[in-house]
């Protein structure tokens, strides 16, 4: 199901331990299209949350009808889910922050405090090898948090509380599906 990340908070379990949870407003999602092997060559359903749409491959599309609403009550406490979303973008970063590399010596006369240094051989091969760790854009990619457990379900407000963090900032659209 598609949902919107609302933010993080904490709740207390039955033993009195504080749990850090992420609040996700989940659905209601509407099944907007059904794809079958006969018509499209594969089985999937398309769900929508407002203007956002997502196609999910499933084994049995005949279990769904166009216009059917999927609500948060599909999940229960203790379920294990995968949560997928866009991570927070961090802009253009150097090698130290992006790849956790070490800096150069900080003594007088050293001119290599945070710069890269050598990036390859000379005449042979005469180019930079693919995959070289260099400065560039960091974050802003699709991230999946796997095997996150559901801490609480509030069906009257369409809220799902999952233990731990969820990718992205509050307001991002996330995909929540049961883990296999």
N, C-alpha and C positions, 0 to 999 in steps of 0.2 A: 504494500500500500504506500501511497505517497503521503507525506506529511510535512509540516513546517516546524523547524526547530525553534522553540520558544526561549530556551535558556537552561541554566543549571540551578539546582537547589539541593537541599539535603532533606532526607526523611529518616525516620527511626524504624528499625525492624522490631520484631517481637522480643528480641533479647535486649533491646535498648541501645544497640549500636547505631551510630550515625552513618548513613550511606549517601555518597555523592551520586546524584541522579541527574539525567538530562530529561527535560520535559519536551515532548514532541506532540503537537496537535495533529492527530492522524485522521485524515478523511473528513467527512464521508467522500469516498472516491466512487466515481460512476464508471461502469464498464461501457466504453464508447465504441468499441469495435471488437469483433471476434474473427480471428484468422484461422483457417483450417488447412489441412494438407491438400484438399481438393481445390480450394480457391487460390491459396497463396504459396503452397509448397511446404509450409511448416505450421505448427500449432502455436498460437499466442493469443493473448488478449491485450487490448489497449485500454488503460485506465486514465482517467483525467481528474485533476483537482483544480478547479477553476480553469485557467487557460493552460496550465501545465499538463502535458500528456507523457505517458511512458508506456512502452510495449514490454510485456513480460511473457517469456516463453513458458508454456505449461504443457503438461502431458494430455490433459482432458479438457479441451475448451467447451465441450458440450455441457459441462456443469454450470456454465454462466450464460446469461442472457444480456442483450444490449439494453442499457438503462438500469441494470441492477446496481444497487448501492452496496458498497463494501464499507463496513464500519469498524471501529476500533475493538468491538467485542469479539472479533476473530482471534484476538490474543488473550492470554490469561497469565496470571502471575506465575513465574517460574519458566515460561517459554524462553527458548534460546533463539535469538534473531541476529540477522546481519543488517547493519545500517550503512547505507551508502550515500555519500554527498560530496560536494566540492569543498576542498580544504581552504583555509584562509590563505590568500595570496600575500606574499611577503616582498614582492617587487624584485628588483635587480640586486643580487647579493654576491659577495666575493667568495673565494674558495674556503676561507676559514669558517664562515657561518654555514655555507651551503653543504660542504662535505666534511666538516669537523677536522680540517687539516691544521697543522701546527704553524705558528708564525716564525719569522726569522729572528736572529739575535737582536737584542735591543741596545747593545753597546754602542759607544761612539764610533763613528766611521762606517757602521753597517748601514747600507741603503736598502735593506731587504726586510723591513719590519712586517708588512702585511702583503707584499706583492708576490706574484706567482713564481718568479724565477724561470729556469729553463723549461721549455715546453716540448722539446723533442731533439732528435739528432740533427746533424748538419746536412751534408750533401746526400747521404743515404739515410733515410728514404726521401728526404727533401720535402717532407710534408708533415702534417700533424696527424697522428693516429686517431681513428674514430674512437669515441668514448672517453677522450681526455677530459679530466675533471677541471673545468674552467668556470669563471664567473658567468652568471646568467640569471634568468628568472627562476624564482623559488616559490613553491606552493601553488595554489590555485588549480590543483589537479583532482581527479576523481579518486576518492579514498573510501575503502570499505573497512568498517570495524566489524570483525567477525566474532561470532559466538558471544554476544552481549545478552545478559539475562534481563527479563522484564521484571521490574520491581513492583509496579503498581499500575492498574488500569482504572481510569475514571470515565466510564462510558457516557454519562450525562453531559460531560464537557468535551468529549472526543480526545481525551488526553492519555498518552502512554508515557510512563516513566521508566526509563531504562538505566541500569547501573552503569556508571562511568560516563565517558565523554562520547560525543557524536561529532563527526566532521563538520566544519564550517562554522559560520557565525550565526547568531540568532536571526531568524527570518529566512534562512536558506531552506530550499526544498530538499528533503531527504527521502530515500526509498528504504522502507522497512519490510523485510521478508523473513519468514521462518528459516532457520538454518537447517541444513540437511545433515 
